[in-house]
Amino acid sequence: MNDHAKSRLLFEQARQTVEQTIPANPGDASRPALLGQIYAGLGLKTEAVREGERAVELLPESKDALDGPAMTLVLEEVAHPLASI
């Protein structure tokens, strides 16, 4: 716990992996949603929000009542993260 250097390294590794999968799966909303969460973990809020918005665009609640709200929640989480407790 509290190993910020290791956390950053792991987020960077995850970022590279997920970024590589997006071109092969351009319609999969879960990938930009995950990438947005990774960017948020790296402190890249602008990029995190952009990916969260992309996830909502790909899978809006109006098209999918089950998974659409999950994309909206990801956007909310990356746009307005809770303060650390």
Helices and strands as residue ranges (DSSP letters): H 4-21, H 30-41, H 45-58, H 68-79
